[in-house]
Amino acid sequence: MDKLKSKKWWEDVAVRAIKTMATTFVSTIGTGVIGLFDVDWRATLSLLIMSGISSLALNLAMLPEPEEGETEDLGEE
């Protein structure tokens, strides 16, 4: 759980989330849009936010389980 306290880990998570959001943006914009005003910006923004949240959740889910002695650091006894 030390990773949750690590600035480097959070920076890496932010970079991955931004990359995921950029990929989502490109794939959303590229689907049947003829011009700039044809884009449903509200739906696109919603998808971008959800992809960022999903990326964050995936990174949290990939954290290793705490070791036996690490639970004391979390305030649990």
Rosetta blueprint (number, residue, H / E / L):
1 M L
2 D H
3 K H
4 L H
5 K H
6 S L
7 K H
8 K H
9 W H
10 W H
11 E H
12 D H
13 V H
14 A H
15 V H
16 R H
17 A H
18 I H
19 K H
20 T H
21 M H
22 A H
23 T H
24 T H
25 F H
26 V H
27 S H
28 T H
29 I H
30 G L
31 T L
32 G L
33 V L
34 I L
35 G L
36 L H
37 F H
38 D H
39 V L
40 D L
41 W H
42 R H
43 A H
44 T H
45 L H
46 S H
47 L H
48 L H
49 I H
50 M H
51 S H
52 G H
53 I H
54 S H
55 S H
56 L H
57 A H
58 L H
59 N H
60 L H
61 A H
62 M L
63 L L
64 P L
65 E L
66 P L
67 E L
68 E H
69 G H
70 E H
71 T H
72 E H
73 D H
74 L H
75 G L
76 E L
77 E L
